[in-house]
Amino acid sequence: MKNSLSEIFNKDRNITIGAIHFAPLFGYKDFPGYEVILKNSLEDLTAFQGGGVDGVIIENNYDIPHKIFVEKEIVNMMTRLGKEIKKKAKVPVGVSVLWNDYKSALLIAKSIGAEFIRVPVFVDSVRTSYGDIFADPKSVLKYRKKIGAENVAVFTDIHVKHAEMLESKSIEESAQKAMKFGSDALIVTGKWTGDAPDLKDLEAVRNTIEGFPILVGSGADSSNVKKLLQYANGTIVSTSLKEGNVKKNETNVKSWQQRINKDKVKLFMER
């Protein structure tokens, strides 16, 4: 069985991918300017790498309200920022374009030399605050081939957070279907940002897919990561490693001004 995690990270267990959340990008409220976004992003990269993560993923997390597909200006800015981050990165880099813009993610990844992307909707059709999104896994892989990005791994969510399933399907069925249609690793989340997946769901997926790679996509922190890694190969983490407290009325739990704390990263990695 091909294991993209081993190929990308040179290991297949206890993998930590730090998410670099861009401040609001061009055209969004509170856009602070390119230079501020780059400075903040490089600070987060330094903290993640200083704490010992295995990879990072860039994401337009604070472009609220999200759109299923983003404008050309967002792609251009994420590509520009991504190139600068890739230059400084000593670890593999991934791309996530919210809410489900896999074409833009693949284009950016190919342009900057990133190793993987995240696709929230792959085999599960869902309803979100930004519209209904219908699963089309064949189109994802067809587009990857069309632009010559077959070397970019596709990590895919199942029963993704911030969404309501439009079809009756167990998480085990979604896992099997994602494997069948060419996912390189499955991402299991809780219900929202900062919410860890149910251990029973993780265990069920692990028992269903045996050795296929699983990543926890939300809610991992230093207090629960050991339990989560009983079933998962790794985690994608950011919010719990940011400085300061939870912000009231903040959709993403913490604000874009809060930086990644290297000491929190170190503690997470030790655990």
C-alpha positions as CSV (number, residue, x, y, z in Angstrom):
1,M,0.0,0.0,0.0
2,K,1.4,3.4,-1.0
3,N,1.9,5.6,2.1
4,S,2.2,9.3,1.1
5,L,3.0,10.3,4.6
6,S,6.2,8.2,4.6
7,E,7.2,9.7,1.2
8,I,6.6,13.3,2.3
9,F,7.7,13.3,5.9
10,N,10.1,10.3,6.0
11,K,8.0,8.7,8.8
12,D,4.5,7.5,9.1
13,R,3.7,8.0,12.8
14,N,3.5,10.9,15.2
15,I,3.5,13.5,12.4
16,T,2.6,17.1,13.3
17,I,1.6,19.6,10.5
18,G,1.4,23.2,11.7
19,A,-1.3,25.3,10.0
20,I,-0.2,28.9,9.1
21,H,-3.4,30.9,9.0
22,F,-3.1,33.9,6.8
23,A,-4.7,37.2,8.1
24,P,-7.7,38.4,6.0
25,L,-6.5,38.6,2.4
26,F,-7.1,41.2,-0.3
27,G,-10.7,42.3,-0.5
28,Y,-11.7,41.1,3.0
29,K,-12.5,43.2,6.0
30,D,-9.5,44.0,8.1
31,F,-7.0,43.2,5.3
32,P,-3.8,44.5,7.0
33,G,-1.6,44.5,3.8
34,Y,0.7,42.0,2.2
35,E,3.8,42.9,4.2
36,V,1.9,42.4,7.6
37,I,0.6,39.0,6.4
38,L,4.0,37.9,5.3
39,K,5.7,39.0,8.5
40,N,3.1,37.2,10.7
41,S,3.3,34.1,8.5
42,L,7.1,33.9,8.7
43,E,6.9,34.4,12.5
44,D,4.5,31.4,12.7
45,L,6.7,29.4,10.5
46,T,9.7,30.1,12.7
47,A,7.8,29.1,15.8
48,F,6.6,25.9,14.3
49,Q,10.0,24.9,13.0
50,G,11.6,26.0,16.3
51,G,9.2,23.7,18.1
52,G,10.0,20.8,15.9
53,V,7.0,20.2,13.6
54,D,7.2,17.8,10.7
55,G,5.4,20.1,8.1
56,V,3.3,23.2,7.7
57,I,0.2,24.0,5.7
58,I,-0.9,27.5,4.5
59,E,-4.5,28.4,4.6
60,N,-6.8,31.5,4.0
61,N,-8.4,30.8,7.4
62,Y,-9.6,34.4,8.1
63,D,-11.2,35.1,4.8
64,I,-14.7,35.4,6.3
65,P,-17.3,34.7,4.9
66,H,-15.6,31.9,3.0
67,K,-16.4,31.2,-0.6
68,I,-16.5,27.7,-2.1
69,F,-14.2,29.0,-4.9
70,V,-12.0,32.0,-4.5
71,E,-11.1,34.9,-6.8
72,K,-8.0,35.2,-8.9
73,E,-6.7,37.9,-6.5
74,I,-6.7,35.5,-3.6
75,V,-4.9,32.8,-5.6
76,N,-2.3,35.3,-6.7
77,M,-1.7,36.5,-3.1
78,M,-1.6,33.0,-1.6
79,T,0.9,32.0,-4.3
80,R,3.1,35.1,-3.6
81,L,3.0,34.4,0.1
82,G,3.5,30.7,-0.4
83,K,6.7,31.2,-2.4
84,E,8.2,33.2,0.4
85,I,7.2,30.7,3.0
86,K,8.6,27.8,0.9
87,K,11.9,29.6,0.6
88,K,12.2,29.6,4.4
89,A,10.6,26.3,5.1
90,K,12.9,23.4,6.2
91,V,9.9,21.0,6.3
92,P,7.3,20.0,3.7
93,V,4.6,22.5,2.8
94,G,0.9,22.0,2.1
95,V,-1.9,24.2,0.8
96,S,-5.6,24.6,1.8
97,V,-7.9,27.0,0.0
98,L,-11.2,27.5,1.8
99,W,-13.8,26.5,1.4
100,N,-13.2,23.8,-1.1
101,D,-11.2,25.3,-3.9
102,Y,-9.1,22.2,-4.8
103,K,-8.2,23.7,-8.2
104,S,-6.7,26.8,-6.7
105,A,-4.9,24.7,-4.0
106,L,-3.4,22.5,-6.7
107,L,-2.3,25.4,-8.8
108,I,-0.7,27.1,-5.8
109,A,1.0,23.9,-4.7
110,K,2.4,23.3,-8.2
111,S,3.6,26.9,-8.5
112,I,5.4,27.0,-5.1
113,G,6.6,23.4,-5.0
114,A,4.3,22.3,-2.2
115,E,4.0,18.6,-1.4
116,F,0.3,18.2,-0.5
117,I,-3.1,19.9,-0.4
118,R,-6.1,19.6,1.8
119,V,-9.6,19.0,0.3
120,P,-12.5,19.4,2.7
121,V,-15.1,17.9,0.4
122,F,-14.0,14.8,-1.5
123,V,-16.6,12.0,-1.2
124,D,-19.1,13.5,1.2
125,S,-21.7,16.1,-0.2
126,V,-22.3,18.7,2.5
127,R,-24.3,21.8,3.4
128,T,-22.2,24.7,4.7
129,S,-22.9,28.4,5.6
130,Y,-21.4,29.2,2.2
131,G,-23.6,26.9,0.1
132,D,-24.1,23.2,-0.7
133,I,-21.0,21.4,-2.0
134,F,-21.3,18.2,-3.9
135,A,-18.7,15.5,-3.8
136,D,-16.8,14.9,-7.1
137,P,-13.6,13.0,-6.3
138,K,-12.9,12.0,-9.9
139,S,-12.7,15.7,-10.9
140,V,-10.1,16.4,-8.2
141,L,-7.7,13.8,-9.5
142,K,-8.5,14.6,-13.1
143,Y,-7.6,18.2,-12.6
144,R,-4.4,17.2,-10.7
145,K,-3.3,15.2,-13.7
146,K,-4.4,17.9,-16.2
147,I,-2.0,20.5,-14.7
148,G,0.8,18.0,-14.2
149,A,0.7,18.0,-10.4
150,E,0.5,14.2,-9.8
151,N,3.4,14.6,-7.3
152,V,1.2,16.7,-5.0
153,A,-0.6,14.4,-2.5
154,V,-4.3,15.0,-1.8
155,F,-5.3,14.8,1.9
156,T,-9.1,14.6,2.2
157,D,-11.6,15.2,5.0
158,I,-14.4,12.8,5.7
159,H,-17.5,14.1,7.6
160,V,-15.8,17.4,7.7
161,K,-16.3,20.1,10.4
162,H,-18.5,23.1,9.9
163,A,-20.8,21.2,7.6
164,E,-23.9,19.1,7.6
165,M,-24.0,15.8,5.6
166,L,-26.4,15.8,2.7
167,E,-26.5,12.0,2.5
168,S,-26.9,9.3,5.1
169,K,-23.5,7.6,5.2
170,S,-21.3,6.4,8.1
171,I,-17.8,7.7,8.6
172,E,-16.6,4.2,7.9
173,E,-18.3,4.2,4.5
174,S,-16.8,7.6,3.7
175,A,-13.4,6.4,4.7
176,Q,-13.6,3.4,2.4
177,K,-15.0,5.5,-0.5
178,A,-12.2,8.1,-0.1
179,M,-9.6,5.3,-0.3
180,K,-11.3,3.9,-3.3
181,F,-11.3,7.2,-5.2
182,G,-7.6,8.0,-4.6
183,S,-7.2,9.9,-1.4
184,D,-3.6,9.9,-0.1
185,A,-4.6,10.4,3.5
186,L,-7.9,10.8,5.4
187,I,-8.5,13.7,7.7
188,V,-10.9,13.3,10.6
189,T,-12.2,16.3,12.5
190,G,-14.6,17.3,15.3
191,K,-17.7,19.4,14.6
192,W,-16.0,22.8,14.5
193,T,-12.6,24.7,14.9
194,G,-10.9,23.6,18.1
195,D,-13.2,20.5,18.6
196,A,-11.3,17.2,18.6
197,P,-12.8,14.2,16.8
198,D,-14.6,11.6,18.9
199,L,-12.2,8.8,19.8
200,K,-14.9,6.2,18.8
201,D,-15.0,7.7,15.3
202,L,-11.2,7.6,15.0
203,E,-11.1,4.0,16.2
204,A,-13.9,3.0,13.8
205,V,-12.1,4.5,10.9
206,R,-8.8,2.9,11.9
207,N,-10.4,-0.5,12.2
208,T,-12.1,-0.1,8.8
209,I,-9.1,1.1,6.8
210,E,-6.3,-0.7,8.7
211,G,-2.9,0.8,7.8
212,F,-4.1,3.6,5.6
213,P,-3.0,7.1,6.8
214,I,-5.2,9.1,9.1
215,L,-4.7,12.7,10.2
216,V,-6.6,14.5,13.0
217,G,-7.8,17.8,11.4
218,S,-9.1,19.8,14.4
219,G,-8.9,20.0,18.2
220,A,-5.5,18.4,18.9
221,D,-3.7,19.9,21.9
222,S,-1.0,18.9,24.4
223,S,-3.6,17.3,26.7
224,N,-5.2,15.0,24.2
225,V,-2.7,14.3,21.4
226,K,-1.4,11.1,23.0
227,K,-4.9,9.6,22.9
228,L,-5.6,10.8,19.4
229,L,-2.3,9.3,18.1
230,Q,-3.4,5.9,19.3
231,Y,-5.5,5.8,16.1
232,A,-4.1,8.6,13.9
233,N,-0.8,8.9,12.1
234,G,-0.6,12.6,12.8
235,T,-2.3,15.9,13.4
236,I,-2.9,19.2,11.7
237,V,-2.8,21.8,14.5
238,S,-2.7,25.5,15.0
239,T,-5.4,27.1,17.2
240,S,-4.3,25.4,20.4
241,L,-0.7,26.5,19.8
242,K,-1.5,30.2,19.4
243,E,-0.7,32.8,22.1
244,G,-3.4,34.2,24.4
245,N,-6.9,33.1,25.2
246,V,-10.0,32.3,23.1
247,K,-11.6,35.4,21.7
248,K,-15.3,36.0,22.2
249,N,-17.4,36.1,19.0
250,E,-14.4,35.0,17.0
251,T,-15.5,32.4,14.4
252,N,-12.0,30.8,14.4
253,V,-11.7,30.8,18.2
254,K,-8.6,32.9,18.2
255,S,-7.9,36.0,16.1
256,W,-5.4,36.5,13.2
257,Q,-3.3,38.7,15.4
258,Q,-2.4,35.9,17.8
259,R,0.9,34.2,16.9
260,I,2.0,30.6,17.2
261,N,3.9,30.1,20.5
262,K,7.1,28.1,20.2
263,D,7.0,26.8,23.7
264,K,3.5,25.5,23.2
265,V,4.7,23.8,20.0
266,K,7.6,22.2,21.9
267,L,5.3,20.9,24.7
268,F,2.9,19.5,22.0
269,M,5.7,17.7,20.3
270,E,7.0,16.3,23.6
271,R,3.6,14.9,24.4
